[in-house]
């Protein structure tokens, strides 16, 4: 099976590397050719255009920073759609807008090809080892076609439903993670100002009902001071914006979501687009003239779980 991969950023590079390490023939493309140098040394082949990549691949994967970037890669000059044909499969792994996903998928399907959305969740450290989770939207036929590639890229793989469903769930999970991050910063600062030892606080939250994946991971790089979660402020602003727009479109009244969007907009304006998203806690640190440092925490998260073959998660109410 020949797989093409477009988008070699913080997450995309790691996903593409998992494809290569699993033994697939890999074609790659990115706006920055240098981003693919390490993969080329390992055996990946660089192709100049998305169209050429789609023509040579059985499965074409995109992992891009915004819906606009996806639109450009698919519908621009020498775009991916031009190279799609009967029996081919497009896998969209970006966090994107559900309506845009449906629109682009319909164009792919008109060319007698298949399309699924498969955004990932779990952090760059898990993407690096193939232990990231994947949420999938699309037909069962397309899901089964994609499974060999998905099981090389991720570990726990959940088929959500039709095209658009995975995009909805992904922006919801990213909204939750962003909310947890803001709350973690406030909780840590309150404890620090009350005179508690932050290492003890970290362990206390970890064993309590207040624990979360975000605390277990991002609190560590916050207390190290690197803030390096390999996810940037502009991306989290995009994600919380997608969630807020979705809520508005569905006429769901929200109180927390607009506040989270506002807080991250302030963080983006103060620290810049490419600041790590976990630097949002610096709003607290700056306001209180106090840092959240503690000894013994890593500069960057590393997943020490061995690479494992991915498998499908079956919800309890689904008959197998």
VENHU-V345743 format. One record per backbone hydrogen bond with DSSP energy under -0.5 kcal/mol. CO is the residue of the C=O (numbers start at 1). NH is the residue of the N-H. If there is no record, write none. Layout:
CO&NH ; CO&NH
This chain:
1&25 ; 2&58 ; 2&59 ; 3&27 ; 4&61 ; 5&29 ; 6&63 ; 9&13 ; 11&15 ; 12&16 ; 13&17 ; 14&18 ; 15&19 ; 16&20 ; 17&21 ; 18&22 ; 19&24 ; 20&23 ; 25&3 ; 26&45 ; 27&5 ; 28&47 ; 29&7 ; 31&33 ; 32&35 ; 33&36 ; 34&37 ; 36&40 ; 37&41 ; 38&42 ; 39&44 ; 40&43 ; 45&28 ; 49&53 ; 50&54 ; 51&55 ; 52&56 ; 53&57 ; 58&89 ; 59&4 ; 60&91 ; 61&6 ; 62&93 ; 66&70 ; 67&71 ; 68&72 ; 69&73 ; 70&74 ; 71&75 ; 72&76 ; 73&80 ; 74&81 ; 76&79 ; 78&51 ; 79&82 ; 79&83 ; 80&83 ; 80&84 ; 81&84 ; 85&88 ; 88&114 ; 89&60 ; 90&92 ; 90&116 ; 91&62 ; 91&93 ; 92&118 ; 93&120 ; 94&96 ; 97&101 ; 98&102 ; 99&103 ; 100&104 ; 101&105 ; 102&106 ; 103&107 ; 104&108 ; 105&109 ; 106&110 ; 107&111 ; 108&111 ; 108&113 ; 109&112 ; 112&87 ; 114&90 ; 116&92 ; 117&137 ; 119&135 ; 121&133 ; 123&126 ; 123&127 ; 124&128 ; 126&129 ; 126&130 ; 126&131 ; 126&132 ; 127&130 ; 132&155 ; 133&121 ; 134&158 ; 136&160 ; 136&161 ; 137&117 ; 139&143 ; 140&144 ; 141&145 ; 142&146 ; 143&147 ; 146&149 ; 146&150 ; 147&151 ; 148&152 ; 149&152 ; 149&153 ; 150&154 ; 151&310 ; 153&132 ; 155&157 ; 155&311 ; 156&134 ; 157&313 ; 158&136 ; 158&160 ; 161&138 ; 162&165 ; 164&168 ; 165&169 ; 166&170 ; 167&171 ; 168&172 ; 169&173 ; 170&174 ; 171&175 ; 172&176 ; 173&177 ; 174&178 ; 175&179 ; 176&180 ; 177&181 ; 178&182 ; 179&183 ; 180&184 ; 181&185 ; 182&186 ; 183&187 ; 184&188 ; 185&189 ; 186&190 ; 187&191 ; 188&192 ; 189&193 ; 190&194 ; 191&196 ; 192&195 ; 197&201 ; 198&202 ; 199&203 ; 200&204 ; 201&205 ; 202&206 ; 203&207 ; 205&208 ; 208&211 ; 212&216 ; 213&217 ; 214&218 ; 214&219 ; 215&219 ; 217&220 ; 217&221 ; 218&222 ; 219&223 ; 220&224 ; 221&225 ; 221&226 ; 221&227 ; 223&294 ; 227&229 ; 227&278 ; 228&301 ; 229&124 ; 231&277 ; 232&236 ; 233&237 ; 234&238 ; 235&239 ; 236&240 ; 237&241 ; 238&242 ; 239&243 ; 240&244 ; 241&245 ; 242&246 ; 243&247 ; 244&248 ; 245&249 ; 246&250 ; 247&252 ; 248&251 ; 251&253 ; 255&259 ; 256&260 ; 257&261 ; 258&262 ; 259&263 ; 260&264 ; 261&265 ; 262&266 ; 263&267 ; 264&268 ; 265&269 ; 266&270 ; 267&271 ; 268&272 ; 272&275 ; 273&234 ; 275&233 ; 276&279 ; 277&280 ; 278&281 ; 279&282 ; 280&283 ; 281&284 ; 281&285 ; 282&286 ; 283&287 ; 284&288 ; 285&289 ; 285&290 ; 294&297 ; 299&228 ; 302&304 ; 311&157 ; 313&159 ; 313&315 ; 315&318 ; 317&319
